[in-house]
Amino acid sequence: MYGNSPFSGQAEPDVELTPEERRSLRSDLSRVAAKTRELLPGEFVVGSELSSGASGPQAMIAVQPPVGSPVSAGYTPEPDTDLRIDDQECTDLAQGLAASAALQVKQAMGDDDTPTAQ
């Protein structure tokens, strides 16, 4: 009943990160972004962000292809779980983002382009 009024209490985030956990998660996000950059040509822009939302910290890695829509992968840590992104998850995330970004370029280019050489 009082959801939109100033009388309702502010919800506490589900997960609070310590400064060390925040640094570790930022480092992991940077590692995924770097691995994604290795898989894509220089025209693709790759970035990562760690922000605080209403339900706690939110991590995001995004790729902006030269043409087409951006693609992103988001992560919200669960309470009482390991926050680190291991090597296998890092590789999977990077490959998935790179493949999705390449697909966006392919879809934006269409099939009606004529080849430049025969």
TAWO-V698046 format. One record per backbone hydrogen bond with DSSP energy under -0.5 kcal/mol. NH is the residue of the N-H (numbers start at 0). CO is the residue of the C=O. If there is no record, write none. Layout:
NH_CO / NH_CO
//
This chain:
4_1 / 7_1 / 7_4 / 13_54 / 14_54 / 21_17 / 22_18 / 23_19 / 24_20 / 25_21 / 26_22 / 27_23 / 28_24 / 29_25 / 30_26 / 31_27 / 32_28 / 33_29 / 34_30 / 35_31 / 36_32 / 37_33 / 38_34 / 38_35 / 39_35 / 39_36 / 43_40 / 44_63 / 45_43 / 46_61 / 48_59 / 50_57 / 52_50 / 52_55 / 55_52 / 56_14 / 57_50 / 58_74 / 59_48 / 60_72 / 61_46 / 62_70 / 63_44 / 64_62 / 70_62 / 72_60 / 74_58 / 76_74 / 80_77 / 85_83 / 89_85 / 90_86 / 91_87 / 92_88 / 93_89 / 94_90 / 95_91 / 96_92 / 97_93 / 98_94 / 99_95 / 100_96 / 101_97 / 102_98 / 103_99 / 104_100 / 105_101 / 106_102 / 107_103 / 108_104 / 109_105
//
